[in-house]
Amino acid sequence: MINTTDRSDTILVVVDLQERMMPAICKGEKVIDNVNRLIRGCQRLKIPILITEQYPQGLGQTVESVRNALGEEYKPLAKTTFSAAKDMDFMRAFEASGRHQVLMCGVETHVCVYQTARDLHNLGWSVEVVADAVASRSQRNRDIALERMEHHGIDFSTVEMALFDIMESSTIPEFKTIAGIVK
């Protein structure tokens, strides 16, 4: 059975979109644009957001446009493990949300996104990777990571697909705003 993404049970996890890493990412600007649209949509739908930063002393902070999109919600969780699920601070914040469905975006698909998605899935959470909001330095690494996640039973969507799945209907008050964000 395929589950609908339930807005009252969903959390967005934004993985490692950092200043010193993004210039090397394949199609990085497009991914940043898609992540920002996903953030704005989730904010409008009152979906909580967690953001991680991999070794920020070396890789810098989250890129400015994402920090700006997050506004007051920009409270990064620094980590050194590739899987955020192996970081105690992340897991405390994640579990405190009380949410069981995870939307995930960020970089790099074949390292931190893959390992976090795999580990959260193995711990029993429903994980959906937003495919047009993840990237790696090479397209090949991204593609292989997505194939491997699919093999493990992790779901995929796009920014538009995820947000419309959460809304379920054009009659909700947020519909016009969300439609404007994704178009």
C-alpha positions in Angstrom: 0.0 0.0 0.0 1.2 3.5 -0.9 0.7 6.0 1.9 -0.4 9.6 1.3 2.0 12.1 2.9 0.2 13.4 6.0 1.0 17.0 6.7 0.4 16.5 10.5 3.0 13.7 10.5 5.6 15.0 8.1 9.0 16.7 8.7 11.3 18.1 6.1 15.0 17.3 6.5 17.4 19.6 4.6 20.9 18.0 4.3 24.2 19.9 4.1 23.6 22.6 1.5 26.8 24.4 2.4 28.7 27.3 0.9 32.0 25.5 0.2 30.4 22.4 -1.2 27.7 23.8 -3.5 30.0 25.2 -6.2 31.2 21.7 -7.0 27.7 20.2 -7.1 26.2 19.1 -10.5 23.2 21.4 -11.2 23.7 22.9 -7.8 21.8 26.2 -8.5 18.8 24.3 -9.7 18.8 22.1 -6.6 19.1 25.2 -4.4 16.1 26.7 -6.2 14.1 23.5 -5.8 15.0 23.2 -2.1 13.9 26.8 -1.5 10.6 26.1 -3.2 10.2 23.0 -1.0 11.0 25.0 2.1 8.5 27.8 1.3 5.8 25.2 0.6 6.5 23.3 3.8 6.5 26.6 5.8 3.2 27.5 4.4 1.8 24.1 5.3 3.3 24.4 8.8 5.6 21.4 8.3 8.6 21.5 10.7 12.0 21.7 9.1 15.4 20.3 10.4 18.6 21.4 8.7 22.0 19.8 9.0 25.5 21.0 8.3 28.4 18.6 7.8 31.5 19.8 9.6 30.6 23.6 9.2 34.1 24.7 10.3 35.5 23.3 7.0 32.5 23.3 4.7 30.9 26.6 5.8 27.4 27.3 6.7 24.2 26.7 4.7 24.1 28.8 1.5 22.6 32.2 2.0 19.4 31.8 -0.1 18.4 28.7 2.0 19.2 30.6 5.2 17.0 33.4 4.0 14.2 31.1 3.0 14.3 29.4 6.4 14.4 32.8 8.3 13.9 32.1 12.0 13.7 28.4 11.3 17.4 28.4 10.4 18.8 26.5 13.4 21.4 24.2 11.8 22.4 21.0 13.5 26.2 20.5 13.0 27.3 16.9 12.5 30.4 15.0 11.6 28.7 11.6 10.8 27.6 11.3 7.2 24.3 9.9 8.4 22.4 12.4 10.4 20.6 9.5 12.0 23.9 8.6 13.7 24.2 12.1 15.3 22.7 12.4 18.8 21.7 16.0 18.5 19.9 15.4 15.2 18.1 12.4 16.5 16.9 14.2 19.6 15.5 17.0 17.5 14.0 14.6 15.0 12.4 12.4 17.6 11.1 15.5 19.5 9.1 16.5 16.4 6.9 13.5 16.9 6.7 13.1 13.1 7.0 9.7 11.3 7.1 10.7 7.6 10.3 12.3 6.3 10.7 14.4 3.2 14.4 14.7 2.5 16.5 17.0 0.2 20.0 18.2 0.0 23.5 17.0 -0.9 25.4 14.9 -1.5 22.9 12.3 -2.7 25.3 9.4 -2.6 26.8 10.2 0.8 24.9 12.1 3.5 21.4 12.0 1.9 21.7 8.3 1.1 23.1 7.2 4.5 20.5 9.4 6.4 17.6 8.1 4.3 18.8 4.5 4.6 19.3 4.7 8.4 16.0 6.5 9.1 14.2 4.0 6.9 15.9 1.1 8.8 14.8 2.7 12.1 11.2 2.5 10.9 10.4 5.9 9.6 8.7 6.5 6.2 11.3 8.3 4.0 10.6 10.1 0.8 13.6 11.7 -1.0 12.6 14.7 -3.2 14.5 13.7 -6.3 14.7 17.1 -8.0 16.0 18.6 -4.7 19.0 16.3 -4.3 22.4 16.3 -6.1 26.0 15.1 -6.0 29.2 16.3 -7.6 28.6 13.9 -10.4 25.3 12.9 -12.0 26.5 9.2 -11.9 26.9 9.2 -8.2 23.4 10.8 -7.8 21.8 8.2 -10.1 23.4 5.2 -8.4 22.4 6.5 -5.0 18.8 6.9 -6.1 18.8 3.4 -7.6 20.2 2.0 -4.4 17.6 3.8 -2.2 14.8 2.5 -4.4 16.2 -1.0 -4.0 16.0 -0.4 -0.2 12.3 0.6 -0.5 12.8 4.4 -0.1 10.2 6.5 -1.9 10.8 9.4 -4.3 8.9 12.4 -5.3 9.5 15.9 -6.8 8.9 19.2 -5.1 5.6 19.7 -6.9 4.5 16.0 -6.3 5.4 16.1 -2.6 3.6 19.4 -1.9 0.5 18.5 -3.9 0.4 15.1 -2.2 0.4 16.8 1.2 -2.4 19.2 0.2 -4.6 16.5 -1.3 -7.2 19.1 -2.5 -7.4 22.4 -4.2 -10.0 23.5 -1.6 -7.5 24.1 1.3 -6.6 27.7 2.1 -2.9 27.2 1.1 -3.6 25.9 -2.4 -3.2 29.1 -4.4 0.0 30.0 -2.6 1.5 26.5 -3.0 0.5 26.4 -6.7 2.3 29.7 -7.2 5.4 28.4 -5.5 5.7 25.3 -7.6 4.8 26.8 -11.0 
